[in-house]
Amino acid sequence: MKKFNCLIVGISLALSSCHLSSNNNTNSAQNNSSLANISFNMAGKKAIVYTTAEGTNERISPTDTISFEPQPQPLETDICVFVDPTHQFQKIIGFGGALTDASAETFAKMPKDIQDSILNAYYDTTSGIGYTFGRTNINSCDFSSDSYTYVKDNDTSLNSFSVKHDEQYKIPLIKRVDARLNGHLKLFASPWTPPAWMKDNNDMLHGGHLKKEYYDVWAKYFVKFIEAYKAQGINVWGVSVQNEPMAKQIWESCIFTAEEERDFIKEALGPAFDKAGMQGKKIIAWDHNRDLAYQYASTILNDSAAAKYVWGIGFHWYETWTKSSPLFNNIIRLHEAFPDVNLLFTEGCKEKFDFNKINDWSLGELYANNILNDLNNGITAYCDWNILVDQTGGPNHVGNFCFAPLVGDVNSGKLYFTNEYWYIGQFSKFIRPGARRISTTTNRDILQATSFINKNGKLATVVLNRTDKPISYHLWIKGQWAQVIAKSHSIATILL
């Protein structure tokens, strides 16, 4: 079995291959019926368990082969994960991470062989975790080394528009990623702010609002960006309207109320895309936390003139800054009210970077709890924040340093894999583009689970145990079950 050796201080780990015959290169139009016709006669079947567990060297490693036997009716005393393949839900577009200025600059400063390792780790389906999705920033963001735009001040004609700034780091990285995916990277782009001269505070930082008189100019700016990247050989799949539109930050930020974003979409952005022949580009609204997601999205989606342009609603996980627990139920309510609108997780990371804590197991469990709940609540795509940061948790021009799945020391050239990477990989490696979620429940709150059927018929069930004790349970499918041990502080994917 092919191994993938990772450079990690103190331990060399191997990511075992799983030969899924999925096709990364298309967003399949395969419908429910083709998957529903797959036979799930589990009698005598075997499945492989791939595990990442604390206190072990297991990192997406094959740890067990389980066998199914008849059990028509489990007892209440039997701990079980129940999977029903006959009920299917949303189709997955892909998993990925953000290709920011910070990630690109760090990547460029790493040795050539380490750069290759990073690309393999993320974008290879056999030796890596199979990313196919990504995000990048329009103009600068906090994870840039400086503030910049693509036009000269007060150039309302946008004749000076140029993405030359991005040619140093960001465009080369995106092109290398896209090449690894044979030209099929699904990339969406997000602005943190318009240029200062378009805003009422005349500042790229500290919030402010886009002036109404510049709605059309700012909409054309999106079009110019997409065209400029296309000229570089990069296809921008979609855009979000504004990153975190209700956050006044010390870094690049701009406030859009729900009404303002609604009006900008229907009066400027949507028509600009129509005029440019870009009707196929996806427009993602909100792109902020779960707390206001329903109120904000419903304001836009209840307006038919705006809603006709909106492909999806993006959200982040930072509502916990208020000391709230994650508000997963808000996404359920949104999906109930607008079942035909795509839901996407568009950003999340662990804040307050500390190099001494890059091996903390809690980093991975934070990710798994969020991903698992959001998948069960209907998301069609998952996008992490930076794919890579340096040894300071940056670069970040305002000191907002954060963790990432991979950390590169640009001084020593060493690459560190945090537990975030392995936990994300337990989903992204086995739940491939075009997979459909199927009904999955547990009968104990100490186990969390989700399941997907891939286009090739492979069924992947992910089970999370965040407790201090191993848990013996049975995976039950259509009257057959198999015994599995969920190690303490572990995540496992059962593939059959």
C-alpha positions in Angstrom: 0.0 0.0 0.0 1.4 3.4 -1.0 2.6 5.6 1.8 2.9 9.4 2.1 5.7 10.5 4.4 5.2 13.8 6.2 8.0 15.9 7.7 6.9 16.5 11.3 9.2 17.3 14.2 9.5 14.3 16.5 7.4 11.9 14.5 7.1 10.6 10.9 3.6 9.7 10.0 2.1 7.9 7.0 -1.2 8.7 5.2 -2.4 5.4 3.9 -4.0 5.3 0.5 -7.6 4.6 -0.2 -8.4 3.8 -3.8 -11.6 5.7 -4.5 -12.4 5.7 -8.2 -14.1 9.1 -8.0 -13.5 11.8 -10.6 -12.2 15.0 -9.2 -12.7 16.9 -12.4 -16.4 17.2 -12.7 -19.3 18.5 -10.6 -21.4 15.5 -11.4 -25.0 16.0 -12.5 -25.8 12.5 -11.4 -29.2 12.4 -9.7 -30.5 10.6 -6.6 -32.0 7.7 -8.5 -28.7 6.4 -9.8 -27.3 6.2 -6.3 -30.5 4.9 -4.9 -30.4 1.9 -7.2 -27.2 0.7 -5.7 -27.8 -2.6 -3.8 -26.9 -2.6 -0.1 -27.1 -6.2 0.8 -24.7 -6.2 3.7 -24.7 -9.9 4.4 -21.1 -11.2 4.7 -19.7 -7.8 3.6 -16.5 -6.4 5.1 -15.4 -2.8 5.6 -12.1 -1.1 6.3 -11.7 1.3 9.2 -9.4 4.3 8.8 -8.5 6.0 12.0 -6.8 9.1 13.5 -6.4 8.8 17.2 -4.7 10.6 20.1 -1.7 8.9 21.7 -1.0 6.8 18.6 0.8 7.0 15.3 -2.5 6.5 13.5 -3.2 9.3 11.0 -5.9 8.3 8.5 -4.5 4.8 8.9 -6.2 1.5 8.1 -6.7 0.0 11.6 -9.3 -2.7 11.3 -11.4 -4.7 8.9 -14.9 -5.4 10.2 -17.5 -8.0 9.1 -21.2 -7.7 9.0 -23.6 -10.3 10.4 -27.4 -10.4 10.8 -29.0 -8.3 13.6 -32.6 -7.3 12.6 -33.3 -5.4 15.8 -30.7 -3.9 18.2 -31.5 -3.5 21.8 -31.6 -0.2 23.7 -28.5 -1.4 25.5 -26.6 -1.8 22.2 -24.6 1.3 21.3 -25.1 1.8 17.6 -24.5 4.0 14.6 -27.5 3.5 12.2 -27.1 4.1 8.5 -30.0 4.1 6.0 -28.8 4.4 2.4 -32.3 4.6 1.0 -32.7 8.3 2.1 -30.4 10.7 0.4 -29.8 14.4 0.6 -27.4 17.1 -0.6 -24.7 16.4 -3.1 -21.1 17.4 -2.2 -19.2 19.8 -4.4 -15.9 19.5 -2.6 -13.6 20.2 0.4 -10.8 22.8 0.3 -9.0 25.7 1.9 -8.2 29.3 1.2 -5.4 30.3 -1.1 -4.6 33.6 0.6 -1.7 36.0 0.2 -0.3 34.6 3.5 -0.5 31.0 2.3 1.0 31.9 -1.0 3.8 34.0 0.4 4.7 31.2 2.9 4.5 28.6 0.2 6.9 30.6 -2.0 9.4 30.8 0.8 9.5 27.1 1.5 12.0 24.7 -0.3 11.0 23.3 -3.6 10.6 19.7 -2.3 8.4 21.0 0.6 6.3 22.9 -1.8 5.7 19.6 -3.6 4.8 17.9 -0.3 2.2 20.6 0.5 0.5 20.2 -2.9 0.6 16.4 -2.5 -0.8 16.6 1.0 -3.8 18.6 0.0 -4.6 17.8 -3.6 -3.6 14.3 -4.3 -6.4 11.8 -3.8 -4.1 8.8 -3.0 -1.2 10.2 -1.0 -3.1 13.3 0.3 -6.6 14.3 1.4 -8.1 15.2 -2.0 -9.0 18.9 -1.9 -10.9 20.2 -5.0 -12.3 23.5 -3.6 -10.7 26.9 -2.7 -11.2 30.5 -1.9 -9.0 33.6 -2.5 -9.2 37.3 -1.6 -10.1 40.2 -3.9 -7.9 43.1 -2.8 -6.0 42.6 0.5 -7.3 41.0 3.7 -5.8 40.7 7.1 -3.8 37.7 5.9 -1.8 39.9 3.5 1.5 41.5 4.2 0.1 44.9 3.2 -3.0 46.7 2.1 -3.6 46.9 -1.6 -6.2 47.3 -4.4 -6.1 46.7 -8.1 -6.9 50.3 -9.2 -5.6 53.8 -8.8 -7.4 56.1 -6.5 -10.6 57.6 -7.9 -10.4 55.7 -11.1 -14.1 55.2 -11.6 -13.6 53.9 -15.2 -11.3 51.1 -13.8 -8.9 51.7 -16.7 -6.0 51.2 -14.3 -7.3 47.8 -13.1 -4.4 45.3 -12.8 -3.8 42.1 -10.7 0.0 42.5 -11.1 0.3 42.5 -7.3 -1.0 38.9 -7.2 1.6 37.7 -9.8 4.3 37.6 -7.2 2.8 34.9 -4.8 -0.9 34.3 -5.1 -1.4 33.6 -8.8 1.5 31.2 -9.1 0.2 29.2 -6.2 -3.4 29.1 -7.5 -2.0 28.0 -10.9 0.0 25.2 -9.4 -3.0 24.0 -7.4 -5.2 24.1 -10.5 -2.6 22.2 -12.5 -2.6 19.5 -9.9 -6.4 19.2 -10.4 -6.1 19.2 -14.2 -7.7 22.6 -14.5 -10.7 21.8 -12.4 -10.1 23.7 -9.1 -13.4 25.2 -8.0 -12.2 28.6 -6.8 -14.4 31.4 -5.3 -13.2 34.9 -4.5 -14.2 37.2 -1.7 -13.6 40.9 -1.1 -12.8 42.1 2.4 -13.3 45.7 1.3 -13.7 48.0 -1.7 -10.9 50.6 -2.2 -11.0 53.3 0.4 -12.2 56.0 -2.0 -15.4 54.1 -2.6 -16.3 54.0 1.1 -17.9 56.6 3.5 -15.0 56.3 5.9 -12.4 56.7 3.2 -10.5 53.8 4.8 -10.0 50.1 3.7 -9.9 49.2 7.4 -12.3 49.7 10.3 -15.6 48.9 8.6 -17.4 51.8 6.8 -20.0 51.4 4.0 -19.8 51.3 0.3 -21.2 54.5 -1.0 -24.4 54.0 -3.1 -22.9 56.0 -5.9 -20.2 53.4 -6.4 -22.4 50.3 -6.5 -22.1 49.9 -10.2 -18.3 50.6 -10.2 -17.8 48.1 -7.4 -19.9 45.5 -9.3 -17.8 46.1 -12.4 -14.7 45.6 -10.2 -15.8 42.0 -9.6 -16.1 41.5 -13.4 -12.7 43.0 -14.0 -11.2 40.6 -11.4 -12.7 37.5 -12.9 -11.6 38.6 -16.4 -8.1 39.4 -15.2 -7.7 36.0 -13.5 -9.1 34.3 -16.7 -6.4 36.1 -18.7 -3.9 34.5 -16.2 -5.4 31.1 -17.0 -7.4 30.9 -13.7 -11.2 30.2 -13.8 -13.1 31.9 -11.0 -16.0 29.6 -10.2 -17.9 32.1 -8.1 -17.7 35.0 -5.6 -19.1 35.9 -2.3 -20.4 39.4 -2.1 -18.6 40.6 1.1 -16.5 38.8 3.7 -18.1 39.2 7.1 -20.4 42.1 6.2 -21.4 42.8 9.8 -17.9 43.0 11.3 -16.1 46.3 11.8 -12.5 45.1 12.1 -9.1 46.7 12.6 -8.2 45.1 9.3 -9.9 45.3 5.8 -13.6 45.3 6.4 -16.8 46.9 5.0 -20.3 46.9 6.5 -23.2 45.7 4.4 -26.6 45.4 6.2 -28.8 42.7 4.8 -30.8 45.4 3.0 -27.7 46.9 1.5 -26.3 43.6 0.3 -29.7 42.7 -1.1 -29.8 46.0 -3.0 -26.2 45.7 -4.2 -26.9 42.2 -5.6 -30.1 43.0 -7.4 -29.2 46.5 -8.6 -25.5 46.1 -9.4 -23.7 42.8 -9.1 -26.3 40.5 -10.7 -26.9 42.8 -13.6 -23.1 43.4 -14.1 -22.6 39.6 -14.3 -25.5 39.4 -16.8 -24.1 42.1 -19.0 -20.6 40.5 -18.9 -22.0 37.1 -19.9 -21.1 35.7 -16.5 -24.5 34.2 -15.6 -22.8 30.9 -14.7 -20.7 32.4 -12.0 -22.0 31.5 -8.5 -23.0 34.4 -6.2 -22.7 33.6 -2.5 -24.4 35.9 0.0 -23.7 36.5 3.8 -20.3 34.8 4.2 -20.3 35.5 7.9 -21.2 33.7 11.2 -24.1 31.4 11.9 -25.6 33.8 14.5 -27.2 36.2 12.0 -27.3 33.8 9.1 -31.1 33.3 9.1 -32.1 36.9 9.5 -29.6 38.2 7.0 -30.0 35.5 4.3 -33.8 35.5 4.6 -33.9 39.3 4.0 -32.1 38.7 0.7 -33.8 35.5 -0.3 -37.3 36.7 0.4 -36.7 39.4 -2.3 -37.2 37.6 -5.6 -35.3 40.3 -7.6 -32.2 39.6 -5.4 -32.8 35.9 -4.8 -32.7 35.1 -8.6 -29.0 35.9 -8.6 -28.1 34.1 -5.4 -26.7 30.6 -5.8 -25.7 30.0 -2.1 -25.3 31.2 1.4 -21.9 31.0 3.0 -21.2 31.0 6.7 -18.3 31.0 9.2 -18.0 29.5 12.7 -16.8 32.5 14.8 -20.1 33.2 16.6 -18.4 31.6 19.6 -16.6 35.0 20.2 -19.8 35.9 22.1 -19.2 32.9 24.4 -22.1 31.1 22.6 -21.8 27.5 21.6 -21.8 26.9 17.9 -25.3 27.8 16.6 -25.8 24.8 14.3 -29.6 25.0 14.5 -29.6 28.3 12.7 -28.3 26.5 9.6 -31.1 23.8 9.9 -33.7 26.6 10.0 -32.1 28.2 6.9 -32.1 24.9 5.1 -35.8 24.3 6.0 -36.9 27.7 4.8 -34.8 27.8 1.6 -34.1 24.1 0.6 -33.1 25.0 -3.0 -30.3 27.4 -1.9 -26.9 25.9 -1.5 -25.3 26.2 1.9 -21.5 26.4 2.1 -19.0 26.6 5.0 -16.7 29.3 3.7 -14.3 30.0 6.6 -13.1 28.8 10.0 -9.9 28.6 11.9 -8.5 28.5 15.4 -7.5 32.0 16.4 -4.6 33.3 18.6 -1.8 31.3 17.1 0.8 29.8 19.5 3.5 27.7 17.9 3.9 25.7 21.2 0.3 24.5 20.7 0.4 23.2 17.1 0.2 19.6 18.4 -2.8 20.2 20.6 -5.4 17.5 19.9 -8.2 19.9 20.5 -7.5 21.6 17.2 -8.6 18.5 15.2 -11.7 17.9 17.4 -12.8 21.6 16.9 -12.8 21.0 13.2 -14.5 17.6 13.3 -17.3 18.7 15.5 -18.1 21.7 13.2 -17.7 19.8 9.9 -19.8 16.8 11.0 -22.7 19.0 12.2 -22.6 21.3 9.2 -22.6 18.3 6.8 -25.6 16.8 8.6 -27.3 20.2 8.4 -27.0 20.4 4.6 -23.8 22.1 3.4 -22.7 21.2 -0.1 -19.1 22.5 0.2 -16.5 23.0 2.9 -13.7 25.6 2.7 -11.2 26.0 5.5 -9.3 29.2 6.0 -5.6 29.4 5.1 -4.1 26.2 3.8 -0.7 27.3 5.2 0.7 29.8 7.6 4.3 30.5 8.7 5.8 29.9 12.1 4.2 33.1 13.4 0.7 32.2 12.3 0.9 34.7 9.4 2.0 36.8 7.6 -0.8 39.1 8.8 -0.3 42.9 8.6 -2.5 43.6 11.6 -1.2 40.8 13.9 -4.3 38.6 13.7 -2.3 35.4 13.8 -4.2 32.1 13.5 -3.6 28.4 13.2 -3.8 26.4 9.9 -3.7 22.7 9.1 -0.1 23.1 7.8 2.5 25.4 9.4 5.7 26.2 7.5 8.8 27.5 9.2 10.2 29.7 6.4 13.6 30.0 8.3 14.3 26.3 8.8 12.2 25.0 5.8 10.4 22.5 8.1 6.7 21.7 7.6 4.4 20.8 10.5 1.1 19.0 10.2 -1.4 19.9 12.9 -4.2 17.6 13.9 -6.6 19.9 11.9 -5.2 18.4 8.7 -5.8 14.8 9.7 -9.3 15.4 11.0 -10.3 17.3 7.9 -8.8 14.5 5.8 -11.1 12.0 7.5 -13.9 13.7 5.6 -12.3 15.1 2.4 -10.4 11.9 1.5 -13.4 9.6 1.6 -16.4 11.9 0.8 -15.7 12.8 -2.8 -17.3 15.4 -5.2 -20.7 14.1 -6.2 -21.2 12.1 -3.1 -24.6 12.3 -1.4 -25.4 12.4 2.3 -27.5 9.6 3.6 -29.5 9.2 6.8 -27.3 8.4 9.8 -28.1 8.5 13.5 -26.5 7.4 16.8 -28.2 6.3 20.0 -25.6 7.8 22.3 -24.5 11.4 22.5 -20.9 10.3 23.0 -20.7 9.3 19.3 -21.3 11.7 16.4 -21.6 10.4 12.8 -22.4 11.2 9.2 -22.5 9.1 6.1 -22.2 9.6 2.3 -22.5 7.5 -0.8 -19.9 8.2 -3.4 -20.5 8.1 -7.1 -18.6 4.8 -7.4 -20.9 3.2 -4.8 -18.5 3.4 -1.9 -20.2 4.2 1.4 -18.2 6.3 3.9 -19.4 6.7 7.5 -17.4 9.1 9.7 -17.6 8.5 13.5 -16.2 10.9 16.0 -15.4 10.1 19.7 -14.4 13.1 21.7 -14.5 11.3 25.1 -11.6 10.1 27.2 -12.7 6.5 26.9 -12.8 4.0 24.0 -16.4 3.1 22.9 -17.4 -0.3 21.5 -20.4 0.1 19.2 -22.0 -1.5 16.2 -22.4 0.0 12.7 -25.9 -1.1 11.7 -27.1 -1.1 8.0 -30.3 -2.7 6.7 -30.5 -5.5 9.3 -26.8 -6.3 9.4 -24.2 -5.0 11.9 -20.5 -5.0 12.5 -18.6 -4.3 15.7 -16.2 -1.3 15.8 -14.1 0.2 18.6 -13.9 4.0 18.6 -10.7 4.8 20.4 -10.7 7.7 22.9 -10.3 11.1 21.2 -10.5 9.6 17.7 -12.1 10.0 14.4 -12.6 7.1 12.0 -14.0 6.6 8.5 -15.5 3.3 7.7 -15.4 2.6 4.0 -17.4 -0.2 2.4 
